[in-house]
Amino acid sequence: MRVVLTGATGFIGSRVLARLLAEPGVTGVTCLTRRPPPVRSDKLTVVTMGDFTHYEDALLDRLADHRACVWALGGKEQDAKDPVAYERLTHTFTLAFARALVPRLTGEFTFCYVSGAGATPAESARLPVRQATRLLKGRTERDLIDVAREHEGFVPYAFRPGGVLPERAGPAGRLLLAPFAVGVRQLATALVRVACGDVPPPPRVVRTADIRRLAR
Ligand SMILES: NC(=O)c1ccc[n+]([C@@H]2O[C@H](COP(=O)([O-])OP(=O)(O)OC[C@H]3O[C@@H](n4cnc5c(N)ncnc54)[C@H](OP(=O)(O)O)[C@@H]3O)[C@@H](O)[C@H]2O)c1
């Protein structure tokens, strides 16, 4: 099967890319990216994008035979230039891709969205911390479900890790985050297994405990 990947140059996406390329059942990985990942493989196709809100017909035609996507493109609220840029990165880009692709799909397509713990589309979110992230991730999850309602075969999953630890996290990081977090390798394994249909379908919202179980 062929799989689309975004965020391939990032902390999570680079692990997902390595895992996808090592997967015998994955015959091709198409990375949509603004700069190429530092990886070479016959299985890898890199599409350099200048605008993640617009998809040319020729590209959509090429993606029509893909069966899954891992959407690991994103960033931190505090790194964004302003709230508009953060909304564009978190919500607009994700939905633009989903909405552009679905009319071309002929079979089932699994969309694994890397969301985050506490994502909520409700304006009444009780915790004020990371409010914009939680609301925007929640809105993105909700709108992906709306796309799925309109297009049978589009199957979105929202992965909500409480935190993601590097492979060599120090003892302090492990101690602080271990109850809520997953390792980046665990998350990549879970994302790839769900994307490839190698495990029975998990709940549509995939929380830390589910990620750990899926990665075992
Ligand atoms: N890290 C965590 O602990 C954690 C926990 C929960 C959820 N998440 C979520 O997981 C996702 C990925 O996180 P990460 O830690 O892997 O982030 P990261 O290391 O910063 O990687 C972000 C990826 O998104 C791309 N990207 C960022 N801004 C872009 C833009 N304006 N246009 C095109 N591409 C852009 C980056 O491309 P460039 O390399 O070109 O910049 C990179 O490939 C995010 O949505 C984040 O909220 C992360």
The ligand as a MOL file (V3000), in Angstrom:
LIG
                    3D

  0  0  0     0  0            999 V3000
M  V30 BEGIN CTAB
M  V30 COUNTS 48 52 0 0 0
M  V30 BEGIN ATOM
M  V30 1 N 6.1210 16.8320 20.4520 0
M  V30 2 C 5.1650 16.5690 21.3280 0
M  V30 3 O 5.4130 16.3090 22.5240 0
M  V30 4 C 3.7270 16.5310 20.8760 0
M  V30 5 C 2.7310 16.0860 21.7710 0
M  V30 6 C 1.4050 16.0480 21.3440 0
M  V30 7 C 1.0840 16.4390 20.0500 0
M  V30 8 N 2.0490 16.8830 19.2060 0 CHG=1
M  V30 9 C 1.6560 17.3240 17.8650 0
M  V30 10 O 2.3320 16.5650 16.8780 0
M  V30 11 C 2.5380 17.3720 15.6990 0
M  V30 12 C 4.0100 17.2680 15.3130 0
M  V30 13 O 4.7790 17.6820 16.4190 0
M  V30 14 P 6.3860 17.6050 16.4260 0
M  V30 15 O 6.7940 17.6410 17.8480 0
M  V30 16 O 6.8570 16.4960 15.5360 0 CHG=-1
M  V30 17 O 6.7210 19.0200 15.7540 0
M  V30 18 P 8.0500 19.4810 14.9800 0
M  V30 19 O 9.2290 18.6800 15.3520 0
M  V30 20 O 8.1190 20.9640 15.1610 0
M  V30 21 O 7.7100 19.1660 13.4510 0
M  V30 22 C 6.7110 19.8950 12.7970 0
M  V30 23 C 6.6060 19.4550 11.3520 0
M  V30 24 O 5.6180 20.2910 10.7160 0
M  V30 25 C 6.2360 21.0470 9.6540 0
M  V30 26 N 5.7500 22.4160 9.6360 0
M  V30 27 C 5.7160 23.2850 10.6670 0
M  V30 28 N 5.2300 24.4660 10.2660 0
M  V30 29 C 4.9690 24.3450 8.9250 0
M  V30 30 C 4.4310 25.2130 7.9420 0
M  V30 31 N 4.0600 26.4680 8.2250 0
M  V30 32 N 4.3040 24.7540 6.6720 0
M  V30 33 C 4.6660 23.4930 6.3740 0
M  V30 34 N 5.1690 22.6000 7.2740 0
M  V30 35 C 5.3110 23.0260 8.5400 0
M  V30 36 C 7.7110 21.0470 9.9670 0
M  V30 37 O 8.4010 21.2770 8.7680 0
M  V30 38 P 9.8580 22.0140 8.7530 0
M  V30 39 O 10.8360 20.9480 9.1610 0
M  V30 40 O 9.9940 22.4670 7.3630 0
M  V30 41 O 9.7790 23.1300 9.7610 0
M  V30 42 C 7.9130 19.6580 10.5730 0
M  V30 43 O 7.9960 18.6880 9.5560 0
M  V30 44 C 2.0850 18.7820 16.0730 0
M  V30 45 O 0.8030 19.0040 15.5600 0
M  V30 46 C 2.0550 18.7700 17.5880 0
M  V30 47 O 1.0690 19.6550 18.1050 0
M  V30 48 C 3.3730 16.9370 19.5850 0
M  V30 END ATOM
M  V30 BEGIN BOND
M  V30 1 1 1 2
M  V30 2 2 2 3
M  V30 3 1 2 4
M  V30 4 1 4 5
M  V30 5 2 4 48
M  V30 6 2 5 6
M  V30 7 1 6 7
M  V30 8 2 7 8
M  V30 9 1 8 9
M  V30 10 1 8 48
M  V30 11 1 9 10
M  V30 12 1 9 46
M  V30 13 1 10 11
M  V30 14 1 11 12
M  V30 15 1 11 44
M  V30 16 1 12 13
M  V30 17 1 13 14
M  V30 18 2 14 15
M  V30 19 1 14 16
M  V30 20 1 14 17
M  V30 21 1 17 18
M  V30 22 2 18 19
M  V30 23 1 18 20
M  V30 24 1 18 21
M  V30 25 1 21 22
M  V30 26 1 22 23
M  V30 27 1 23 24
M  V30 28 1 23 42
M  V30 29 1 24 25
M  V30 30 1 25 26
M  V30 31 1 25 36
M  V30 32 1 26 27
M  V30 33 1 26 35
M  V30 34 2 27 28
M  V30 35 1 28 29
M  V30 36 1 29 30
M  V30 37 2 29 35
M  V30 38 1 30 31
M  V30 39 2 30 32
M  V30 40 1 32 33
M  V30 41 2 33 34
M  V30 42 1 34 35
M  V30 43 1 36 37
M  V30 44 1 36 42
M  V30 45 1 37 38
M  V30 46 2 38 39
M  V30 47 1 38 40
M  V30 48 1 38 41
M  V30 49 1 42 43
M  V30 50 1 44 45
M  V30 51 1 44 46
M  V30 52 1 46 47
M  V30 END BOND
M  V30 END CTAB
M  END
